[in-house]
Amino acid sequence: MQNDTRVTAAPAGAAARSDRALRITAFFAVVMILIQFGLGMWQNLYGSVPASDNGKGAFTAFGDAVTNGPAVLATHAVLGTLLLLTGLVIVIRSIVSRRAAMGQ
């Protein structure tokens, strides 16, 4: 008697779709990081933060930046939040795909 210890994996098509979705999500995260970098540089060099935001807590300052701040600062804040969420999605997709390395 042979001991059959094969591991059943997802069908090849499902694994390929999962890999593709993970790569697309990671690509958009890189694009968002580049845009975020540019917006942050623009805000730092040419923009101004309202003096009334000085000394506020992080969440209060974020809310004021999004609702009452300059357009570049608001976009920078919202895009940063989207980047955090995208990072979580990438981690979850990576765990679900159970692949040691994507380059294989």
C-alpha positions as CSV (number, residue, x, y, z in Angstrom):
1,M,0.0,0.0,0.0
2,Q,1.3,3.4,-0.9
3,N,0.6,6.4,1.2
4,D,-0.9,9.1,-1.1
5,T,-0.1,12.5,0.4
6,R,-0.9,14.8,-2.5
7,V,-1.9,18.3,-1.6
8,T,-5.0,19.4,-3.5
9,A,-4.6,22.9,-4.8
10,A,-6.9,25.3,-6.5
11,P,-7.4,24.8,-10.2
12,A,-4.7,26.3,-12.4
13,G,-7.1,28.9,-13.8
14,A,-8.1,30.1,-10.4
15,A,-4.5,30.4,-9.3
16,A,-3.6,32.3,-12.5
17,R,-6.5,34.7,-11.9
18,S,-5.5,35.2,-8.3
19,D,-1.9,35.9,-9.3
20,R,-3.0,38.3,-12.0
21,A,-5.3,40.2,-9.5
22,L,-2.4,40.4,-7.0
23,R,-0.1,41.8,-9.7
24,I,-2.6,44.4,-10.9
25,T,-3.3,45.5,-7.3
26,A,0.5,45.8,-6.6
27,F,0.9,47.8,-9.9
28,F,-1.8,50.3,-8.9
29,A,-0.2,50.6,-5.5
30,V,3.1,51.6,-7.1
31,V,1.4,54.1,-9.3
32,M,-0.4,55.5,-6.3
33,I,2.9,55.8,-4.4
34,L,4.4,57.7,-7.2
35,I,1.4,60.1,-7.4
36,Q,1.5,60.4,-3.6
37,F,5.2,61.3,-3.7
38,G,4.6,64.0,-6.3
39,L,1.7,65.5,-4.4
40,G,3.7,65.5,-1.2
41,M,6.6,67.3,-2.8
42,W,4.2,69.8,-4.4
43,Q,2.5,70.5,-1.1
44,N,5.8,70.8,0.7
45,L,7.4,73.2,-1.8
46,Y,4.5,75.3,-3.0
47,G,1.5,74.7,-0.7
48,S,0.6,75.9,2.7
49,V,-1.1,74.2,5.6
50,P,-3.6,76.5,7.4
51,A,-2.2,77.9,10.7
52,S,-5.4,76.8,12.5
53,D,-4.3,73.2,12.0
54,N,-1.2,73.6,14.2
55,G,-1.3,71.5,17.4
56,K,-4.4,69.4,16.4
57,G,-4.5,65.6,16.8
58,A,-3.9,63.3,13.8
59,F,-7.5,62.4,13.1
60,T,-8.7,66.0,13.6
61,A,-6.0,67.3,11.3
62,F,-6.8,64.7,8.7
63,G,-10.5,65.6,8.8
64,D,-9.7,69.3,8.5
65,A,-7.2,68.6,5.6
66,V,-9.8,66.7,3.7
67,T,-12.7,69.0,4.3
68,N,-11.2,72.5,4.6
69,G,-7.6,72.2,3.3
70,P,-6.1,73.1,0.0
71,A,-6.9,70.7,-2.9
72,V,-3.4,69.2,-3.1
73,L,-3.4,68.5,0.7
74,A,-6.8,66.9,0.6
75,T,-5.9,64.7,-2.4
76,H,-2.6,63.8,-0.6
77,A,-4.5,62.8,2.5
78,V,-7.1,60.8,0.7
79,L,-4.6,59.0,-1.5
80,G,-2.5,58.1,1.6
81,T,-5.6,56.5,3.1
82,L,-6.2,54.6,-0.1
83,L,-2.6,53.4,-0.1
84,L,-3.1,52.0,3.4
85,L,-6.2,50.1,2.3
86,T,-4.5,48.9,-0.9
87,G,-1.6,47.6,1.2
88,L,-4.0,45.6,3.4
89,V,-5.7,44.2,0.2
90,I,-2.3,43.1,-1.1
91,V,-1.4,41.4,2.1
92,I,-4.7,39.6,2.3
93,R,-4.5,38.5,-1.4
94,S,-1.0,37.3,-0.8
95,I,-2.1,35.2,2.2
96,V,-5.0,33.8,0.3
97,S,-2.9,32.9,-2.7
98,R,-0.5,30.9,-0.5
99,R,2.4,31.5,-2.9
100,A,6.0,31.7,-1.5
101,A,7.1,34.0,-4.3
102,M,5.3,35.5,-7.2
103,G,8.3,35.1,-9.6
104,Q,8.0,31.4,-9.7
